[in-house]
Amino acid sequence: MLIRIVKMTFRPECVNDFSTVFHERKELIASFEGCNGVDLLRDIANPNIFFTYSKWYSETHLNKYRDSELFGEVWSTVKRWFGDKLEAWSVEEI
């Protein structure tokens, strides 16, 4: 199982827009082939920082999602709201 953690910092005026888009699409992402769930986390000290925490059966499944129309649509919408560079990690439980 691959776990993907993505850290996103948004401009303050865009936080609500991002939250809305994520929650509107969460079930579509979670039901994508190979996805075993996706959660949105928010930094307690800085409410402009969010993390997505998703589980994938394999890197191949994650890459199929990243190449999908769904990802393209979500990405093109939210990337313009970033206030800082995106950070991402692929990790595994040991």
MOPAC internal coordinates of N, CA, C and O (Angstrom, degrees):
PM7 1SCF
backbone

  N    0.0000 0     0.00 0     0.00 0    0    0    0
  C    1.4516 1     0.00 0     0.00 0    1    0    0
  C    1.5190 1   108.60 1     0.00 0    2    1    0
  O    1.2310 1   120.82 1   -51.90 1    3    2    1
  N    1.3123 1   116.04 1   128.10 1    3    2    1
  C    1.4552 1   122.92 1   177.65 1    5    3    2
  C    1.5262 1   108.28 1   -99.47 1    6    5    3
  O    1.2310 1   120.92 1   -45.47 1    7    6    5
  N    1.3052 1   115.85 1   134.53 1    7    6    5
  C    1.4575 1   121.29 1   176.50 1    9    7    6
  C    1.5200 1   107.54 1  -111.55 1   10    9    7
  O    1.2310 1   120.90 1   -50.46 1   11   10    9
  N    1.3079 1   115.88 1   129.54 1   11   10    9
  C    1.4704 1   121.54 1  -179.70 1   13   11   10
  C    1.5196 1   108.06 1  -112.90 1   14   13   11
  O    1.2310 1   121.18 1   -57.37 1   15   14   13
  N    1.3344 1   115.34 1   122.63 1   15   14   13
  C    1.4584 1   122.16 1   178.35 1   17   15   14
  C    1.5216 1   107.18 1  -115.80 1   18   17   15
  O    1.2310 1   120.79 1   -56.15 1   19   18   17
  N    1.3146 1   116.10 1   123.85 1   19   18   17
  C    1.4633 1   121.03 1  -179.56 1   21   19   18
  C    1.5270 1   108.49 1  -122.82 1   22   21   19
  O    1.2310 1   121.08 1   -54.97 1   23   22   21
  N    1.3190 1   115.55 1   125.03 1   23   22   21
  C    1.4611 1   122.02 1   178.16 1   25   23   22
  C    1.5219 1   108.60 1  -100.47 1   26   25   23
  O    1.2310 1   121.11 1   -53.40 1   27   26   25
  N    1.3359 1   115.49 1   126.60 1   27   26   25
  C    1.4561 1   120.97 1  -178.96 1   29   27   26
  C    1.5239 1   109.67 1  -129.94 1   30   29   27
  O    1.2310 1   120.78 1   -50.93 1   31   30   29
  N    1.3162 1   116.11 1   129.07 1   31   30   29
  C    1.4547 1   122.05 1   175.74 1   33   31   30
  C    1.5234 1   107.39 1  -108.49 1   34   33   31
  O    1.2310 1   121.09 1   -54.17 1   35   34   33
  N    1.3205 1   115.53 1   125.83 1   35   34   33
  C    1.4551 1   120.88 1  -177.22 1   37   35   34
  C    1.5189 1   111.20 1  -110.16 1   38   37   35
  O    1.2310 1   121.34 1   -27.11 1   39   38   37
  N    1.3126 1   115.03 1   152.89 1   39   38   37
  C    1.4642 1   119.42 1   170.66 1   41   39   38
  C    1.5322 1   106.87 1   -64.56 1   42   41   39
  O    1.2310 1   119.74 1   -38.06 1   43   42   41
  N    1.3383 1   118.10 1   141.94 1   43   42   41
  C    1.4725 1   120.84 1  -174.59 1   45   43   42
  C    1.5275 1   114.11 1   -52.89 1   46   45   43
  O    1.2310 1   120.10 1   141.40 1   47   46   45
  N    1.2948 1   117.42 1   -38.60 1   47   46   45
  C    1.4666 1   120.35 1  -177.55 1   49   47   46
  C    1.5328 1   113.12 1   -73.33 1   50   49   47
  O    1.2310 1   120.16 1   173.11 1   51   50   49
  N    1.3311 1   117.30 1    -6.89 1   51   50   49
  C    1.4682 1   121.34 1  -177.43 1   53   51   50
  C    1.5288 1   113.54 1  -107.41 1   54   53   51
  O    1.2310 1   120.17 1   175.72 1   55   54   53
  N    1.3117 1   117.28 1    -4.28 1   55   54   53
  C    1.4676 1   121.68 1  -175.81 1   57   55   54
  C    1.5333 1   111.71 1   -57.91 1   58   57   55
  O    1.2310 1   120.07 1   131.75 1   59   58   57
  N    1.3138 1   117.47 1   -48.25 1   59   58   57
  C    1.4615 1   119.98 1  -178.44 1   61   59   58
  C    1.5228 1   111.91 1   -65.32 1   62   61   59
  O    1.2310 1   120.47 1   141.96 1   63   62   61
  N    1.3335 1   116.71 1   -38.04 1   63   62   61
  C    1.4632 1   119.94 1   177.33 1   65   63   62
  C    1.5275 1   110.76 1   -61.33 1   66   65   63
  O    1.2310 1   120.86 1   134.21 1   67   66   65
  N    1.3341 1   115.97 1   -45.79 1   67   66   65
  C    1.4555 1   119.16 1   179.02 1   69   67   66
  C    1.5273 1   111.29 1   -61.17 1   70   69   67
  O    1.2310 1   120.43 1   132.14 1   71   70   69
  N    1.3073 1   116.79 1   -47.86 1   71   70   69
  C    1.4620 1   120.85 1  -179.11 1   73   71   70
  C    1.5297 1   110.80 1   -56.94 1   74   73   71
  O    1.2310 1   120.35 1   137.25 1   75   74   73
  N    1.3125 1   116.93 1   -42.75 1   75   74   73
  C    1.4603 1   121.49 1   179.04 1   77   75   74
  C    1.5190 1   111.06 1   -62.34 1   78   77   75
  O    1.2310 1   120.15 1   131.46 1   79   78   77
  N    1.3310 1   117.32 1   -48.54 1   79   78   77
  C    1.4680 1   121.15 1  -179.51 1   81   79   78
  C    1.5249 1   110.50 1   -61.10 1   82   81   79
  O    1.2310 1   120.43 1   135.08 1   83   82   81
  N    1.3276 1   116.78 1   -44.92 1   83   82   81
  C    1.4606 1   119.19 1  -179.10 1   85   83   82
  C    1.5305 1   110.84 1   -60.13 1   86   85   83
  O    1.2310 1   120.15 1   130.77 1   87   86   85
  N    1.3028 1   117.32 1   -49.23 1   87   86   85
  C    1.4662 1   120.12 1  -176.14 1   89   87   86
  C    1.5278 1   112.32 1   -68.34 1   90   89   87
  O    1.2310 1   120.15 1   151.58 1   91   90   89
  N    1.3132 1   117.32 1   -28.42 1   91   90   89
  C    1.4611 1   120.20 1   175.00 1   93   91   90
  C    1.5244 1   111.98 1   -69.73 1   94   93   91
  O    1.2310 1   120.20 1   151.71 1   95   94   93
  N    1.3248 1   117.23 1   -28.29 1   95   94   93
  C    1.4725 1   121.43 1  -174.89 1   97   95   94
  C    1.5277 1   114.12 1  -108.35 1   98   97   95
  O    1.2310 1   120.43 1   174.31 1   99   98   97
  N    1.3192 1   116.79 1    -5.69 1   99   98   97
  C    1.4655 1   120.93 1  -174.56 1  101   99   98
  C    1.5274 1   112.61 1   -53.26 1  102  101   99
  O    1.2310 1   119.68 1   132.48 1  103  102  101
  N    1.3086 1   118.21 1   -47.52 1  103  102  101
  C    1.4657 1   120.55 1  -177.72 1  105  103  102
  C    1.5205 1   111.84 1   -66.42 1  106  105  103
  O    1.2310 1   120.07 1   145.54 1  107  106  105
  N    1.3328 1   117.46 1   -34.46 1  107  106  105
  C    1.4653 1   120.48 1   176.67 1  109  107  106
  C    1.5242 1   110.62 1   -64.99 1  110  109  107
  O    1.2310 1   120.78 1   138.14 1  111  110  109
  N    1.3156 1   116.12 1   -41.86 1  111  110  109
  C    1.4667 1   120.21 1   178.36 1  113  111  110
  C    1.5283 1   109.75 1   -66.08 1  114  113  111
  O    1.2310 1   120.60 1   132.36 1  115  114  113
  N    1.3263 1   116.46 1   -47.64 1  115  114  113
  C    1.4621 1   121.05 1  -177.43 1  117  115  114
  C    1.5224 1   112.25 1   -63.17 1  118  117  115
  O    1.2310 1   120.09 1   152.58 1  119  118  117
  N    1.3266 1   117.44 1   -27.42 1  119  118  117
  C    1.4652 1   120.01 1  -179.50 1  121  119  118
  C    1.5204 1   112.54 1   -93.71 1  122  121  119
  O    1.2310 1   120.23 1  -176.59 1  123  122  121
  N    1.3325 1   117.18 1     3.41 1  123  122  121
  C    1.4645 1   120.24 1   177.81 1  125  123  122
  C    1.5308 1   108.35 1   -65.93 1  126  125  123
  O    1.2310 1   120.78 1   -37.60 1  127  126  125
  N    1.3208 1   116.12 1   142.40 1  127  126  125
  C    1.4681 1   120.94 1  -178.27 1  129  127  126
  C    1.5337 1   110.72 1   -53.49 1  130  129  127
  O    1.2310 1   120.89 1   -54.57 1  131  130  129
  N    1.3122 1   115.91 1   125.43 1  131  130  129
  C    1.4578 1   121.51 1   177.61 1  133  131  130
  C    1.5155 1   114.71 1    93.28 1  134  133  131
  O    1.2310 1   120.03 1   172.04 1  135  134  133
  N    1.3274 1   117.54 1    -7.96 1  135  134  133
  C    1.4649 1   120.43 1   178.99 1  137  135  134
  C    1.5247 1   109.20 1   -89.88 1  138  137  135
  O    1.2310 1   121.09 1   -45.52 1  139  138  137
  N    1.3037 1   115.52 1   134.48 1  139  138  137
  C    1.4563 1   121.73 1   179.91 1  141  139  138
  C    1.5275 1   110.29 1  -115.79 1  142  141  139
  O    1.2310 1   120.78 1  -145.74 1  143  142  141
  N    1.3416 1   116.11 1    34.26 1  143  142  141
  C    1.4562 1   120.79 1   176.33 1  145  143  142
  C    1.5075 1   113.29 1   119.29 1  146  145  143
  O    1.2310 1   121.68 1   -31.16 1  147  146  145
  N    1.3248 1   114.38 1   148.84 1  147  146  145
  C    1.4561 1   121.26 1   177.70 1  149  147  146
  C    1.5271 1   108.08 1  -144.35 1  150  149  147
  O    1.2310 1   121.08 1   -43.90 1  151  150  149
  N    1.3173 1   115.53 1   136.10 1  151  150  149
  C    1.4591 1   121.77 1   179.64 1  153  151  150
  C    1.5181 1   109.14 1  -129.02 1  154  153  151
  O    1.2310 1   121.56 1   -27.21 1  155  154  153
  N    1.3246 1   114.63 1   152.79 1  155  154  153
  C    1.4565 1   121.47 1   175.76 1  157  155  154
  C    1.5199 1   107.78 1  -112.28 1  158  157  155
  O    1.2310 1   120.99 1   -51.16 1  159  158  157
  N    1.3259 1   115.72 1   128.84 1  159  158  157
  C    1.4543 1   122.75 1   179.59 1  161  159  158
  C    1.5232 1   108.20 1  -119.53 1  162  161  159
  O    1.2310 1   121.16 1   -29.20 1  163  162  161
  N    1.3351 1   115.39 1   150.80 1  163  162  161
  C    1.4633 1   120.73 1  -179.94 1  165  163  162
  C    1.5161 1   109.37 1  -127.15 1  166  165  163
  O    1.2310 1   120.81 1   -44.52 1  167  166  165
  N    1.3128 1   116.06 1   135.48 1  167  166  165
  C    1.4517 1   121.49 1   178.90 1  169  167  166
  C    1.5326 1   109.52 1   -65.43 1  170  169  167
  O    1.2310 1   120.56 1   -47.31 1  171  170  169
  N    1.3097 1   116.53 1   132.69 1  171  170  169
  C    1.4631 1   121.27 1  -178.74 1  173  171  170
  C    1.5315 1   111.47 1   -69.72 1  174  173  171
  O    1.2310 1   120.40 1   139.74 1  175  174  173
  N    1.3212 1   116.85 1   -40.26 1  175  174  173
  C    1.4614 1   120.75 1  -176.24 1  177  175  174
  C    1.5248 1   113.23 1   -80.45 1  178  177  175
  O    1.2310 1   120.04 1   153.63 1  179  178  177
  N    1.3325 1   117.53 1   -26.37 1  179  178  177
  C    1.4576 1   121.12 1  -178.56 1  181  179  178
  C    1.5266 1   108.84 1  -134.14 1  182  181  179
  O    1.2310 1   119.53 1   -81.09 1  183  182  181
  N    1.3274 1   118.51 1    98.91 1  183  182  181
  C    1.4641 1   121.60 1  -174.69 1  185  183  182
  C    1.5283 1   114.61 1   -69.04 1  186  185  183
  O    1.2310 1   120.10 1   179.46 1  187  186  185
  N    1.3237 1   117.41 1    -0.54 1  187  186  185
  C    1.4694 1   120.85 1   175.23 1  189  187  186
  C    1.5254 1   111.83 1   -90.00 1  190  189  187
  O    1.2310 1   120.22 1   173.22 1  191  190  189
  N    1.3262 1   117.19 1    -6.78 1  191  190  189
  C    1.4637 1   121.32 1  -177.65 1  193  191  190
  C    1.5223 1   109.60 1  -104.46 1  194  193  191
  O    1.2310 1   121.29 1   -52.82 1  195  194  193
  N    1.3305 1   115.14 1   127.18 1  195  194  193
  C    1.4613 1   122.78 1   177.89 1  197  195  194
  C    1.5147 1   109.19 1  -124.33 1  198  197  195
  O    1.2310 1   121.58 1   -23.73 1  199  198  197
  N    1.3213 1   114.58 1   156.27 1  199  198  197
  C    1.4488 1   122.04 1   174.23 1  201  199  198
  C    1.5257 1   107.87 1  -129.83 1  202  201  199
  O    1.2310 1   120.40 1   -43.36 1  203  202  201
  N    1.3190 1   116.84 1   136.64 1  203  202  201
  C    1.4545 1   119.01 1   166.14 1  205  203  202
  C    1.5199 1   106.55 1  -100.87 1  206  205  203
  O    1.2310 1   121.22 1   -38.62 1  207  206  205
  N    1.3090 1   115.28 1   141.38 1  207  206  205
  C    1.4567 1   123.55 1  -178.59 1  209  207  206
  C    1.5194 1   105.65 1  -128.23 1  210  209  207
  O    1.2310 1   120.70 1   -74.53 1  211  210  209
  N    1.3160 1   116.27 1   105.47 1  211  210  209
  C    1.4628 1   119.85 1  -177.27 1  213  211  210
  C    1.5151 1   110.46 1  -124.71 1  214  213  211
  O    1.2310 1   121.31 1   -30.41 1  215  214  213
  N    1.3275 1   115.10 1   149.59 1  215  214  213
  C    1.4607 1   121.95 1   179.28 1  217  215  214
  C    1.5207 1   108.71 1  -115.01 1  218  217  215
  O    1.2310 1   121.35 1   -46.15 1  219  218  217
  N    1.3260 1   115.02 1   133.85 1  219  218  217
  C    1.4568 1   122.63 1  -177.16 1  221  219  218
  C    1.5193 1   109.19 1  -129.45 1  222  221  219
  O    1.2310 1   120.86 1   -35.45 1  223  222  221
  N    1.3158 1   115.97 1   144.55 1  223  222  221
  C    1.4607 1   120.00 1   179.77 1  225  223  222
  C    1.5197 1   111.90 1   -66.88 1  226  225  223
  O    1.2310 1   120.36 1   152.25 1  227  226  225
  N    1.3393 1   116.91 1   -27.75 1  227  226  225
  C    1.4633 1   120.07 1   179.07 1  229  227  226
  C    1.5181 1   109.63 1  -162.11 1  230  229  227
  O    1.2310 1   120.93 1   -12.66 1  231  230  229
  N    1.3176 1   115.83 1   167.34 1  231  230  229
  C    1.4577 1   120.88 1   176.05 1  233  231  230
  C    1.5300 1   110.19 1   -65.63 1  234  233  231
  O    1.2310 1   120.54 1   147.63 1  235  234  233
  N    1.3227 1   116.58 1   -32.37 1  235  234  233
  C    1.4658 1   120.76 1   176.87 1  237  235  234
  C    1.5223 1   110.64 1   -60.24 1  238  237  235
  O    1.2310 1   120.16 1   136.18 1  239  238  237
  N    1.3339 1   117.30 1   -43.82 1  239  238  237
  C    1.4608 1   120.91 1   178.18 1  241  239  238
  C    1.5315 1   110.92 1   -63.41 1  242  241  239
  O    1.2310 1   120.46 1   135.60 1  243  242  241
  N    1.3194 1   116.73 1   -44.40 1  243  242  241
  C    1.4594 1   120.54 1   178.14 1  245  243  242
  C    1.5241 1   110.31 1   -59.48 1  246  245  243
  O    1.2310 1   120.33 1   135.36 1  247  246  245
  N    1.3174 1   116.98 1   -44.64 1  247  246  245
  C    1.4648 1   120.22 1  -178.73 1  249  247  246
  C    1.5230 1   112.00 1   -66.59 1  250  249  247
  O    1.2310 1   119.82 1   145.72 1  251  250  249
  N    1.3238 1   117.95 1   -34.28 1  251  250  249
  C    1.4647 1   120.14 1   175.40 1  253  251  250
  C    1.5210 1   110.11 1   -63.48 1  254  253  251
  O    1.2310 1   120.44 1   140.00 1  255  254  253
  N    1.3139 1   116.77 1   -40.00 1  255  254  253
  C    1.4632 1   120.15 1   175.82 1  257  255  254
  C    1.5253 1   109.85 1   -63.80 1  258  257  255
  O    1.2310 1   120.22 1   133.77 1  259  258  257
  N    1.3159 1   117.19 1   -46.23 1  259  258  257
  C    1.4664 1   120.58 1  -177.86 1  261  259  258
  C    1.5327 1   112.39 1   -63.99 1  262  261  259
  O    1.2310 1   120.51 1   156.53 1  263  262  261
  N    1.3322 1   116.63 1   -23.47 1  263  262  261
  C    1.4635 1   121.65 1   176.90 1  265  263  262
  C    1.5313 1   112.84 1   -93.24 1  266  265  263
  O    1.2310 1   120.35 1  -177.96 1  267  266  265
  N    1.3236 1   116.93 1     2.04 1  267  266  265
  C    1.4648 1   120.76 1  -173.44 1  269  267  266
  C    1.5290 1   112.59 1   -84.25 1  270  269  267
  O    1.2310 1   121.70 1   -17.44 1  271  270  269
  N    1.3227 1   114.36 1   162.56 1  271  270  269
  C    1.4564 1   121.69 1   175.10 1  273  271  270
  C    1.5339 1   110.49 1   -63.16 1  274  273  271
  O    1.2310 1   120.45 1   141.09 1  275  274  273
  N    1.3318 1   116.74 1   -38.91 1  275  274  273
  C    1.4615 1   121.03 1   179.35 1  277  275  274
  C    1.5293 1   110.75 1   -58.72 1  278  277  275
  O    1.2310 1   120.49 1   129.33 1  279  278  277
  N    1.3321 1   116.66 1   -50.67 1  279  278  277
  C    1.4595 1   120.08 1   179.41 1  281  279  278
  C    1.5231 1   110.50 1   -60.73 1  282  281  279
  O    1.2310 1   120.10 1   135.82 1  283  282  281
  N    1.3264 1   117.41 1   -44.18 1  283  282  281
  C    1.4611 1   121.19 1  -179.86 1  285  283  282
  C    1.5098 1   112.51 1   -58.17 1  286  285  283
  O    1.2310 1   121.07 1   139.10 1  287  286  285
  N    1.3314 1   115.57 1   -40.90 1  287  286  285
  C    1.4612 1   120.13 1   179.86 1  289  287  286
  C    1.5276 1   110.89 1   -67.92 1  290  289  287
  O    1.2310 1   120.29 1   133.08 1  291  290  289
  N    1.3263 1   117.06 1   -46.92 1  291  290  289
  C    1.4691 1   120.61 1  -179.84 1  293  291  290
  C    1.5283 1   110.00 1   -63.99 1  294  293  291
  O    1.2310 1   120.68 1   132.66 1  295  294  293
  N    1.3210 1   116.30 1   -47.34 1  295  294  293
  C    1.4636 1   121.00 1  -177.42 1  297  295  294
  C    1.5268 1   111.40 1   -60.57 1  298  297  295
  O    1.2310 1   120.05 1   134.38 1  299  298  297
  N    1.3226 1   117.51 1   -45.62 1  299  298  297
  C    1.4667 1   119.71 1  -177.92 1  301  299  298
  C    1.5304 1   111.37 1   -64.91 1  302  301  299
  O    1.2310 1   120.61 1   152.48 1  303  302  301
  N    1.3207 1   116.44 1   -27.52 1  303  302  301
  C    1.4638 1   120.40 1   178.35 1  305  303  302
  C    1.5202 1   111.53 1   -75.99 1  306  305  303
  O    1.2310 1   120.00 1   129.84 1  307  306  305
  N    1.3415 1   117.61 1   -50.16 1  307  306  305
  C    1.4668 1   120.17 1  -170.53 1  309  307  306
  C    1.5230 1   114.65 1   -84.51 1  310  309  307
  O    1.2310 1   119.23 1   155.54 1  311  310  309
  N    1.3186 1   119.07 1   -24.46 1  311  310  309
  C    1.4691 1   119.44 1  -174.18 1  313  311  310
  C    1.5260 1   112.80 1   -63.16 1  314  313  311
  O    1.2310 1   120.14 1   152.73 1  315  314  313
  N    1.3003 1   117.33 1   -27.27 1  315  314  313
  C    1.4719 1   119.92 1  -179.76 1  317  315  314
  C    1.5321 1   112.07 1   -73.31 1  318  317  315
  O    1.2310 1   120.21 1   168.34 1  319  318  317
  N    1.3353 1   117.21 1   -11.66 1  319  318  317
  C    1.4599 1   121.66 1  -179.11 1  321  319  318
  C    1.5255 1   113.50 1   -94.63 1  322  321  319
  O    1.2310 1   120.03 1   176.09 1  323  322  321
  N    1.3348 1   117.55 1    -3.91 1  323  322  321
  C    1.4588 1   120.63 1  -176.91 1  325  323  322
  C    1.5224 1   111.07 1   -65.15 1  326  325  323
  O    1.2310 1   121.69 1   -38.66 1  327  326  325
  N    1.3308 1   114.38 1   141.34 1  327  326  325
  C    1.4469 1   121.46 1   175.18 1  329  327  326
  C    1.5101 1   112.03 1  -105.82 1  330  329  327
  O    1.2310 1   120.58 1   172.93 1  331  330  329
  N    1.3331 1   116.49 1    -7.07 1  331  330  329
  C    1.4616 1   122.26 1  -179.60 1  333  331  330
  C    1.5168 1   107.46 1  -156.71 1  334  333  331
  O    1.2310 1   121.12 1    -9.85 1  335  334  333
  N    1.3126 1   115.46 1   170.15 1  335  334  333
  C    1.4616 1   121.41 1  -178.62 1  337  335  334
  C    1.5318 1   110.74 1   -65.65 1  338  337  335
  O    1.2310 1   120.99 1   -42.97 1  339  338  337
  N    1.2982 1   115.71 1   137.03 1  339  338  337
  C    1.4599 1   123.05 1   176.11 1  341  339  338
  C    1.5307 1   109.56 1   -68.79 1  342  341  339
  O    1.2310 1   120.55 1   -34.56 1  343  342  341
  N    1.3330 1   116.56 1   145.44 1  343  342  341
  C    1.4642 1   121.82 1   173.60 1  345  343  342
  C    1.5210 1   107.80 1  -127.14 1  346  345  343
  O    1.2310 1   120.26 1   -36.44 1  347  346  345
  N    1.3401 1   117.10 1   143.56 1  347  346  345
  C    1.4646 1   120.02 1  -178.44 1  349  347  346
  C    1.5286 1   109.80 1  -146.24 1  350  349  347
  O    1.2310 1   121.93 1   -33.80 1  351  350  349
  N    1.3320 1   113.92 1   146.20 1  351  350  349
  C    1.4532 1   121.28 1   178.23 1  353  351  350
  C    1.5273 1   109.05 1  -136.13 1  354  353  351
  O    1.2310 1   121.20 1   -38.66 1  355  354  353
  N    1.3155 1   115.32 1   141.34 1  355  354  353
  C    1.4614 1   121.38 1   168.53 1  357  355  354
  C    1.5171 1   105.77 1  -109.79 1  358  357  355
  O    1.2310 1   121.00 1   -56.57 1  359  358  357
  N    1.3374 1   115.69 1   123.43 1  359  358  357
  C    1.4671 1   120.65 1  -175.85 1  361  359  358
  C    1.5353 1   108.61 1  -132.93 1  362  361  359
  O    1.2310 1   121.63 1   -10.39 1  363  362  361
  N    1.3220 1   114.50 1   169.61 1  363  362  361
  C    1.4623 1   119.73 1   176.07 1  365  363  362
  C    1.5111 1   109.96 1  -137.27 1  366  365  363
  O    1.2310 1   121.03 1   -28.70 1  367  366  365
  N    1.3147 1   115.63 1   151.30 1  367  366  365
  C    1.4621 1   120.35 1   175.74 1  369  367  366
  C    1.5212 1   108.11 1   -74.82 1  370  369  367
  O    1.2310 1   120.76 1   -38.65 1  371  370  369
  N    1.3342 1   116.16 1   141.35 1  371  370  369
  C    1.4672 1   119.34 1   177.16 1  373  371  370
  C    1.5118 1   109.87 1  -128.67 1  374  373  371
  O    1.2310 1   120.10 1   180.00 1  375  374  373

